[in-house]
Amino acid sequence: GVQLEEVVSASEKLSRASLDAADGNEALTKSFSKLGIDVDKFNKLSPDQRLVEIAKSLEAVADPAERAKLSFEILGKTSGALKIGLSELAKGNGELLGKSLNDIFSVSDSCLMSILFP
């Protein structure tokens, strides 16, 4: 199954990719464009909203090979581990690991804060 670390890692990779695309990385800009995603609007979404948006956009790609290619370009190697989870998000489940994405990112944020400010 999908591990919490994989969800957080994918979200971080997704954030970096979308910021790089907004900064002019042509390859990433093209990948987001192929998914019909406006990077400037996308970057204004919360981390959980970004994952849902990318999941829906990837699910809309009819060709499985193209979907896998775009997923890897944007999410890196975490894309393989999240394949089933992203599919569930695209279908409107809104959950990974049996928890809402909002709960996952709240836990992640609190863990990070406890590391930074023990």
Salt bridges, closest charged atoms under 4 A:
GLU66 OE2 - LYS34 NZ 3.69
GLU73 OE2 - LYS69 NZ 3.07
GLU88 OE2 - LYS91 NZ 3.94
